[in-house]
Amino acid sequence: MNPIAKKLRQNALFLSHKCQDGNLQSVFSCLDIVWVLYDKIMNWSASQAKAEDRDFFIISKGQATLALYPVLIEKGLFSMEDVSSHIGQFNSRYCIQTDLTKFPEGGIENNAGSLGHGLPFAVGIAYANKVKKLPSYTYVLCGDGEFCEGTMWESCLFAAGKKLDNLCLIVDDNRSVGAMVDMGNMAQKLAAFGFDVKETDGHNMDALEQTFKELRAVKNNRPKAVIAKTVRGYGSKTMTEKDIWFHKAPNAEELKQLQAEVEAA
């Protein structure tokens, strides 16, 4: 694992420890995706976080908000001192699920909470930017389990019907949905709904960068979808093996153990 992937995971662990909350398996499965988007793909910077022509990142799987804060800290929008001192406290703006209303300077683009809401929100943004003829691209990160919600498929129909080729749906396919329902071949389903679809390794940053760039270069009036194959808890042996870490924050001793595992990965 490369140094930035380790640093982001160690910072996510620290923030989870500070607020004593977090869905760390979900966070670790998508951290590489979020970093590649902000570092290599998106037209976005901390100094222009409210620019009209910026690219948008919508986090639909809100339980992975702790994957977003470390990236925004690394990109200079927030400071680790500020986030770690306030996260999870009463009236803090650094919630365990994103809250758009608390960030007038930008950086957080949507409210998260109930699953299945981020994609329709992202589709609305992409549609508005299409109408305004802005160059903005909208990326939305969803969990595979979210596709049990009808709003997801309704949004896919609308995105394809309105030819939103400025939208990229990213499925963090960490094999969560199989515990609920056999979804079948997700790539085929999204293609049938009118998406250009690519599958890639969600932990290989080079492969992710190439996939995003290839899809963005295609101008054919079709929305895009990336199915990122990931592993829950990736980077920590303990978290990949013990599902208690689906929703658990580390105490001081566990923090040291988990950070050591990440460093050794």
C-alpha positions as CSV (number, residue, x, y, z in Angstrom):
1,M,0.0,0.0,0.0
2,N,1.4,3.4,-0.9
3,P,2.1,6.1,1.7
4,I,-0.9,8.3,1.1
5,A,-3.3,5.3,1.3
6,K,-1.8,4.5,4.7
7,K,-1.9,8.1,5.9
8,L,-5.5,8.5,5.0
9,R,-6.5,5.3,6.8
10,Q,-4.5,6.2,9.9
11,N,-6.1,9.6,10.0
12,A,-9.6,8.0,9.6
13,L,-8.8,5.7,12.5
14,F,-7.7,8.7,14.6
15,L,-10.9,10.6,13.9
16,S,-13.0,7.6,14.6
17,H,-11.2,7.2,17.9
18,K,-11.7,10.9,18.7
19,C,-15.5,10.9,18.1
20,Q,-16.0,7.3,19.2
21,D,-18.1,6.5,16.2
22,G,-17.6,5.2,12.7
23,N,-18.3,2.5,10.1
24,L,-14.6,1.8,9.5
25,Q,-15.0,-1.2,7.2
26,S,-17.0,0.9,4.8
27,V,-14.5,3.8,5.1
28,F,-11.5,1.7,4.3
29,S,-13.2,0.1,1.3
30,C,-13.6,3.5,-0.5
31,L,-10.8,5.7,0.7
32,D,-8.6,5.0,-2.3
33,I,-11.5,6.0,-4.6
34,V,-12.2,9.3,-2.9
35,W,-8.5,10.2,-2.9
36,V,-8.0,9.5,-6.6
37,L,-11.0,11.7,-7.5
38,Y,-9.8,14.7,-5.5
39,D,-6.1,14.3,-6.4
40,K,-6.2,13.2,-10.0
41,I,-9.6,13.7,-11.6
42,M,-11.8,16.4,-10.3
43,N,-11.7,20.1,-11.2
44,W,-11.7,21.1,-7.6
45,S,-9.4,22.9,-5.2
46,A,-9.8,24.2,-1.6
47,S,-9.4,27.8,-2.7
48,Q,-12.2,27.3,-5.3
49,A,-14.5,25.1,-3.4
50,K,-17.6,27.2,-4.3
51,A,-16.6,27.9,-7.9
52,E,-19.7,27.6,-10.2
53,D,-17.8,25.4,-12.7
54,R,-16.3,23.1,-10.1
55,D,-16.7,19.3,-10.2
56,F,-19.0,17.9,-7.5
57,F,-18.5,14.9,-5.3
58,I,-21.6,13.5,-3.6
59,I,-21.2,10.9,-0.9
60,S,-24.3,8.8,-1.0
61,K,-23.0,6.1,1.3
62,G,-23.0,8.5,4.2
63,Q,-21.7,6.0,6.7
64,A,-18.3,6.5,4.9
65,T,-18.0,10.2,5.7
66,L,-14.8,9.5,7.6
67,A,-13.3,8.7,4.2
68,L,-14.0,12.2,3.1
69,Y,-12.7,14.3,6.0
70,P,-9.1,12.9,5.8
71,V,-9.0,13.7,2.0
72,L,-10.3,17.2,2.5
73,I,-7.7,17.7,5.3
74,E,-5.0,16.5,3.0
75,K,-6.2,18.8,0.2
76,G,-6.0,21.8,2.6
77,L,-9.7,22.6,3.1
78,F,-9.7,21.6,6.8
79,S,-7.1,21.2,9.4
80,M,-6.6,18.0,11.3
81,E,-6.5,20.0,14.5
82,D,-9.9,21.6,13.9
83,V,-11.6,18.4,12.8
84,S,-10.1,16.2,15.5
85,S,-10.9,18.7,18.2
86,H,-14.6,19.0,17.3
87,I,-15.7,15.9,15.4
88,G,-18.7,14.2,16.9
89,Q,-19.3,16.9,19.6
90,F,-22.6,18.5,20.3
91,N,-23.3,21.2,17.6
92,S,-20.1,20.4,15.8
93,R,-20.2,20.8,12.0
94,Y,-18.0,17.8,11.6
95,C,-20.8,15.2,11.8
96,I,-20.4,11.5,11.3
97,Q,-22.7,12.0,8.3
98,T,-22.1,15.0,6.0
99,D,-24.2,18.1,6.6
100,L,-24.2,20.6,3.7
101,T,-25.7,23.4,5.8
102,K,-22.7,23.7,8.1
103,F,-20.1,24.4,5.4
104,P,-20.8,27.8,3.7
105,E,-17.2,27.8,2.3
106,G,-17.9,24.6,0.4
107,G,-16.3,21.2,0.4
108,I,-19.4,19.3,1.6
109,E,-21.9,19.1,-1.2
110,N,-24.8,17.1,0.3
111,N,-26.5,15.9,3.4
112,A,-26.1,12.2,4.0
113,G,-28.1,9.8,6.1
114,S,-30.7,7.5,4.7
115,L,-29.3,5.4,2.0
116,G,-30.5,5.8,-1.6
117,H,-30.7,9.6,-1.5
118,G,-27.3,10.6,-2.8
119,L,-27.7,9.4,-6.3
120,P,-31.0,11.3,-7.0
121,F,-29.3,14.4,-5.5
122,A,-26.3,14.0,-7.8
123,V,-28.6,13.4,-10.8
124,G,-30.3,16.7,-10.0
125,I,-27.0,18.6,-9.8
126,A,-25.8,17.0,-13.1
127,Y,-29.1,17.9,-14.8
128,A,-29.0,21.5,-13.6
129,N,-25.4,21.9,-14.8
130,K,-26.3,20.4,-18.1
131,V,-29.2,22.9,-18.5
132,K,-26.8,25.8,-17.6
133,K,-24.2,24.4,-20.0
134,L,-21.5,24.3,-17.4
135,P,-18.4,22.1,-17.8
136,S,-18.9,20.6,-14.3
137,Y,-18.9,16.9,-13.8
138,T,-20.7,15.2,-10.9
139,Y,-19.3,12.1,-9.2
140,V,-21.4,10.2,-6.7
141,L,-20.1,7.4,-4.5
142,C,-22.7,4.7,-3.7
143,G,-22.6,1.4,-1.8
144,D,-23.6,-1.7,-3.6
145,G,-26.2,-2.3,-0.9
146,E,-27.9,1.0,-1.8
147,F,-29.2,-0.6,-5.0
148,C,-31.9,-2.3,-2.9
149,E,-33.6,1.1,-2.9
150,G,-36.0,2.0,-5.6
151,T,-34.8,5.6,-5.8
152,M,-31.5,4.3,-7.2
153,W,-33.0,2.7,-10.2
154,E,-35.5,5.6,-10.7
155,S,-32.5,8.0,-10.8
156,C,-30.6,5.8,-13.3
157,L,-33.6,5.9,-15.6
158,F,-33.8,9.7,-15.3
159,A,-30.0,10.1,-15.8
160,A,-30.1,8.0,-19.0
161,G,-33.3,9.6,-20.3
162,K,-31.8,13.1,-19.9
163,K,-28.5,12.1,-21.5
164,L,-26.4,13.1,-18.5
165,D,-22.9,12.3,-19.7
166,N,-21.6,14.7,-17.0
167,L,-22.5,12.2,-14.3
168,C,-20.4,9.4,-13.0
169,L,-21.9,6.8,-10.7
170,I,-19.3,5.0,-8.6
171,V,-20.4,1.7,-7.0
172,D,-18.2,0.7,-4.0
173,D,-18.8,-3.0,-4.6
174,N,-17.5,-4.4,-1.3
175,R,-20.0,-7.3,-1.5
176,S,-22.4,-6.0,1.1
177,V,-25.5,-6.4,-1.0
178,G,-25.2,-10.2,-1.2
179,A,-26.2,-10.5,2.4
180,M,-29.6,-9.1,1.5
181,V,-30.4,-10.0,-2.0
182,D,-28.7,-11.6,-5.1
183,M,-28.3,-8.5,-7.3
184,G,-26.9,-10.5,-10.2
185,N,-24.5,-8.8,-12.6
186,M,-24.4,-5.1,-11.7
187,A,-22.5,-4.1,-14.8
188,Q,-25.1,-5.6,-17.1
189,K,-27.9,-4.0,-15.2
190,L,-26.5,-0.5,-15.3
191,A,-25.6,-1.0,-19.0
192,A,-29.3,-2.0,-19.6
193,F,-30.3,1.2,-17.9
194,G,-28.2,3.2,-20.4
195,F,-24.9,3.7,-18.6
196,D,-21.4,3.3,-20.0
197,V,-19.9,0.9,-17.5
198,K,-16.4,-0.1,-16.5
199,E,-15.2,-2.4,-13.7
200,T,-11.9,-1.8,-11.9
201,D,-9.9,-2.6,-8.8
202,G,-11.1,-0.1,-6.2
203,H,-7.8,-0.2,-4.3
204,N,-5.5,0.2,-7.3
205,M,-5.0,4.0,-7.6
206,D,-3.5,3.8,-11.1
207,A,-6.3,1.7,-12.4
208,L,-8.9,4.0,-10.8
209,E,-7.3,7.0,-12.4
210,Q,-7.2,5.4,-15.8
211,T,-10.8,4.2,-15.6
212,F,-12.1,7.6,-14.6
213,K,-10.1,9.4,-17.3
214,E,-11.2,7.0,-20.0
215,L,-14.9,7.3,-19.1
216,R,-14.7,11.1,-18.9
217,A,-13.2,11.3,-22.3
218,V,-16.2,9.6,-23.9
219,K,-18.8,12.1,-25.2
220,N,-21.9,10.1,-26.2
221,N,-24.8,11.5,-24.2
222,R,-24.7,8.5,-21.8
223,P,-24.1,8.7,-18.0
224,K,-21.0,6.8,-16.7
225,A,-20.6,4.1,-14.1
226,V,-17.6,2.7,-12.4
227,I,-18.0,-0.5,-10.5
228,A,-15.0,-0.5,-8.1
229,K,-14.3,-4.0,-6.7
230,T,-13.3,-3.4,-3.1
231,V,-12.8,-5.2,0.3
232,R,-14.4,-4.1,3.5
233,G,-11.7,-3.0,6.0
234,Y,-9.0,-3.1,3.3
235,G,-5.6,-2.2,4.8
236,S,-6.3,-3.8,8.2
237,K,-6.2,-7.5,8.8
238,T,-8.4,-7.2,11.9
239,M,-11.1,-5.2,10.1
240,T,-11.2,-7.5,7.1
241,E,-11.7,-10.5,9.3
242,K,-14.0,-9.2,12.1
243,D,-17.3,-7.8,11.1
244,I,-17.8,-6.1,14.4
245,W,-15.8,-3.3,12.8
246,F,-18.7,-2.5,10.5
247,H,-19.8,-0.1,13.2
248,K,-17.2,0.3,16.0
249,A,-14.7,2.9,17.0
250,P,-11.3,2.0,18.4
251,N,-10.2,2.6,22.0
252,A,-6.7,3.8,22.6
253,E,-5.2,0.3,22.5
254,E,-7.1,-0.7,19.4
255,L,-6.1,2.5,17.7
256,K,-2.4,1.6,18.1
257,Q,-3.0,-1.9,16.9
258,L,-5.0,-0.9,13.8
259,Q,-2.7,1.9,12.8
260,A,0.2,-0.5,13.1
261,E,-1.6,-3.0,10.8
262,V,-2.1,-0.2,8.2
263,E,1.5,0.8,8.4
264,A,2.6,-2.8,7.8
265,A,0.1,-3.3,4.9
